């Protein structure tokens, strides 16, 4: 099999789909599996809830920042050494978490986990772009993401079961085993795919890479589409726990089971992307996918506005959001990393950082609004933030379509 986008180059081995799914799954699994153990950590370390919450917020911050640097580094030195090194760092971070004598050490371990684990997340997309042209890359990213989403879908339930057997460390034992397995698999199966390395070195090369991307309107249009449509989901994450408890009267178990609906929608959407993105095309896929969150926001507002207060009034629309993201994101990411194939790593890193950054902001904003006394037991702050993100998604899609039309007129 050949590595590359059908350019007639030399025959080279390429990584299997299984290893791409595996390296991409490590980071989201580490974000989700330990959530049921947060209360146990408070007791075990005699810590406050705010201190324990830092194990998540600083994890996300580390993922967002690291992606900015990992992409250009892989453009310079190759995908394989960065991913293999990252998996080794992830294993080290997990060991630190397991041996942590206090909450500060645990937080440090989580940050190291994030720095290592996110290499597979960001470079999995770049590797796909190394191997395939844009439209086919969108299909393959859909398949990779579909496989990747299965683990996080069941992670909270699995983490809860492990917590019951081994305490708060249960989920970390599984992460350690997974990290070692993926590290060994990456060493043997993750063949290098980036054979046209960028020439920049050090901080100058990084700045040059991002300067080039910054001057490319197509990158910003596609990256903004991915960023804003992801923010719809992150806004839901920020508000769902409060709404489920205060408005819907749901138990944590019930909420966890309904969350699986959202993940199921995302998996189905990615499966459809894998099957149809190459045939339908990137612009049409992101257009179809971006309209679904619009439907979901209108449906959520309508149901609660009519006084229909039921878990499905929240989670059924979010299933539609998950489906829309599964259709939109693979094509939007494929578009972003395809504007300059030689800088696919930098493009993937910056686009991923934008997703995490705005996602964290939207999630925190909804959580803040729902904690204010001026909004007692209501869904409207969530609906409002989601609506703003949907509007900005549609603006970004329109910009991407305009860029494509201009390129077509110029014969690019």
Residue pairs with C-beta under 8 A, 6 or more apart in sequence:
1 11
1 13
1 14
2 9
2 10
2 11
2 12
2 14
3 9
3 12
3 13
3 14
3 130
3 131
3 191
3 193
3 195
4 12
4 130
4 131
4 195
5 130
5 131
5 132
5 133
5 136
5 341
6 132
6 133
9 195
12 191
12 193
12 195
13 191
14 131
14 191
14 193
15 127
15 189
15 190
15 191
15 193
16 189
17 140
17 143
17 144
17 147
18 189
19 185
19 186
19 189
19 190
20 124
20 127
20 128
20 144
21 144
21 147
21 148
22 120
22 181
22 182
22 185
22 186
23 83
23 87
23 119
23 120
23 121
23 123
23 124
23 182
23 186
23 190
24 120
24 121
24 124
24 144
24 145
24 147
24 148
25 120
25 147
25 148
25 151
25 152
26 87
26 90
26 117
26 120
26 121
26 175
26 178
26 179
26 182
27 63
27 114
27 117
27 118
27 120
27 121
28 121
28 148
28 149
28 151
28 152
28 155
29 151
29 152
29 155
29 175
29 178
30 59
30 90
30 113
30 114
30 117
30 175
31 56
31 59
31 60
31 152
32 152
32 155
32 156
32 159
33 155
33 156
33 158
33 159
33 162
33 171
33 174
33 175
34 55
34 159
34 168
34 171
34 172
35 56
35 155
35 156
35 159
36 156
36 159
36 160
36 163
36 171
37 159
37 163
37 167
37 168
37 170
37 171
38 49
38 52
38 53
38 55
40 163
40 167
40 168
41 47
41 52
41 55
41 103
41 106
41 168
42 48
42 49
42 52
44 167
44 168
45 51
45 52
45 100
45 102
45 103
45 106
47 103
51 103
51 107
52 103
54 107
55 103
55 106
55 107
55 110
56 110
57 360
58 107
58 110
58 111
58 114
59 110
59 111
59 113
59 114
60 114
60 356
60 360
61 360
62 110
62 111
62 114
62 115
62 118
63 114
63 117
63 118
63 121
63 356
64 352
64 353
64 356
64 357
64 360
65 353
66 114
66 115
66 118
66 119
67 118
67 121
67 122
67 348
67 349
67 350
67 352
67 353
67 356
68 349
68 350
68 353
69 206
69 349
70 82
70 86
70 118
70 119
70 122
70 123
70 345
70 349
71 122
71 123
71 126
71 209
71 344
71 345
71 346
71 347
71 348
71 349
71 350
71 352
72 198
72 200
72 205
72 206
72 209
72 210
72 343
72 345
72 346
72 349
73 82
73 206
73 345
74 82
74 83
74 123
74 126
74 194
74 345
75 194
75 197
75 198
75 209
75 342
75 343
75 344
75 345
75 346
76 197
76 198
76 200
76 201
76 205
77 197
78 192
78 194
78 197
79 123
79 126
79 127
79 130
79 190
79 192
79 193
79 194
79 345
80 186
80 190
80 191
80 192
80 193
82 119
82 123
83 119
83 120
83 123
83 186
83 190
84 183
84 186
84 187
84 190
85 116
85 119
86 115
86 116
86 117
86 118
86 119
86 120
87 116
87 117
87 119
87 120
87 179
87 182
87 183
87 186
88 116
88 183
89 112
89 115
89 116
89 119
90 112
90 113
90 116
90 117
90 179
90 183
91 116
91 176
91 179
91 180
91 183
92 112
92 116
93 109
93 110
93 111
93 112
93 113
93 114
93 115
93 116
93 117
94 109
94 113
94 172
94 175
94 176
94 179
95 109
95 176
96 105
96 108
96 109
96 112
97 106
97 109
97 110
97 113
97 172
98 109
98 169
98 172
98 173
98 176
99 105
100 106
100 109
113 175
117 179
118 352
120 182
120 186
121 352
122 345
122 348
122 349
122 352
123 345
123 348
124 144
124 148
125 141
125 144
125 333
125 334
125 337
125 344
125 348
125 352
126 194
126 337
126 344
126 345
126 347
126 348
127 193
127 194
128 137
128 140
128 141
128 144
128 334
129 137
129 334
129 337
129 338
129 341
129 344
129 348
130 193
130 194
130 341
130 344
131 137
131 140
131 193
132 139
132 140
133 338
134 282
134 334
134 335
134 338
135 277
135 278
135 281
135 282
135 334
136 278
137 334
137 337
137 338
138 273
138 277
138 278
138 282
138 285
138 330
138 331
138 333
138 334
138 335
139 273
139 274
139 275
139 276
139 277
139 278
139 330
140 274
141 273
141 330
141 333
141 334
142 270
142 271
142 272
142 273
142 274
142 275
142 277
142 326
142 330
143 270
143 271
143 273
143 274
145 270
145 273
145 326
145 329
145 330
146 267
146 270
146 271
146 273
146 274
146 326
149 263
149 266
149 267
149 270
150 267
152 263
153 260
153 263
153 264
153 267
154 260
156 256
156 259
157 256
158 171
158 174
159 170
159 171
160 256
161 170
162 170
162 171
162 173
162 174
163 170
163 171
164 170
166 173
194 344
194 345
196 341
196 342
198 205
198 209
198 342
198 343
199 205
200 206
200 208
200 209
206 346
209 343
209 346
210 346
210 350
212 340
212 343
213 219
213 339
213 340
213 343
213 346
213 347
213 350
214 220
216 339
216 340
217 399
217 403
218 335
218 339
218 400
218 403
218 404
218 407
219 336
219 339
219 340
219 347
219 351
220 399
221 335
221 396
221 399
221 400
221 402
221 403
222 286
222 332
222 333
222 335
222 336
222 339
222 351
222 396
222 400
223 332
223 336
223 347
223 350
223 351
223 354
224 354
224 392
224 396
224 399
225 286
225 290
225 328
225 332
225 335
225 393
225 396
225 397
225 400
226 328
226 329
226 332
226 333
226 336
226 351
226 354
226 355
227 351
227 354
227 355
227 357
227 358
227 359
227 396
228 358
228 389
228 390
228 392
228 393
228 396
229 289
229 290
229 293
229 324
229 325
229 328
229 329
229 332
229 389
229 390
229 393
230 325
230 329
230 355
230 358
230 359
231 355
231 358
231 359
231 361
231 362
231 389
232 293
232 296
232 297
232 321
232 325
232 362
232 386
232 389
232 390
232 393
233 262
233 318
233 321
233 322
233 325
233 359
234 358
234 359
234 360
234 362
234 363
235 362
235 363
235 365
235 366
235 382
235 385
235 386
235 389
236 262
236 318
236 321
236 366
236 382
236 386
237 363
238 362
238 363
238 364
238 365
238 366
238 367
238 370
238 382
239 366
239 367
239 370
239 379
239 381
239 382
239 385
240 255
240 259
240 314
240 318
240 382
241 255
242 367
242 370
242 371
243 314
243 370
243 379
243 382
244 250
244 254
244 255
244 258
244 311
244 314
245 255
246 377
247 309
247 377
247 378
247 379
248 309
248 310
248 311
248 314
250 258
250 311
254 311
258 311
258 314
258 315
259 315
261 315
261 316
261 318
261 319
261 322
262 315
262 318
262 319
262 321
262 322
263 322
264 319
264 322
265 318
265 319
265 320
265 321
265 322
265 323
265 326
266 322
266 323
266 325
266 326
267 326
268 323
268 326
269 289
269 322
269 323
269 324
269 325
269 326
269 327
269 328
270 326
270 329
270 330
271 326
272 326
272 327
273 285
273 326
273 327
273 330
273 331
274 330
276 285
277 285
277 330
277 331
277 334
280 288
282 331
282 332
282 334
282 335
283 331
283 397
283 400
283 401
283 404
285 327
285 328
285 330
285 331
286 327
286 328
286 331
286 332
286 335
286 397
286 400
287 397
287 401
288 324
288 327
288 328
289 324
289 325
289 326
289 327
289 328
289 329
289 331
290 324
290 328
290 390
290 393
290 394
290 397
291 324
291 394
292 320
292 321
292 323
292 324
292 327
292 328
293 320
293 321
293 324
293 325
293 386
293 389
293 390
293 393
294 390
294 394
295 317
295 320
296 317
296 318
296 320
296 321
296 324
296 386
297 317
297 383
297 386
297 387
297 390
299 316
299 317
299 320
300 313
300 314
300 317
300 379
300 382
300 383
300 386
301 380
301 383
301 387
303 310
303 313
303 317
304 313
304 379
304 380
304 383
314 379
328 393
332 400
333 348
333 351
335 400
336 347
336 348
336 351
337 344
337 347
337 348
337 351
338 344
339 347
340 347
362 385
362 389
365 385
366 381
366 382
366 385
369 375
369 381
369 385
370 378
370 381
370 382
375 381
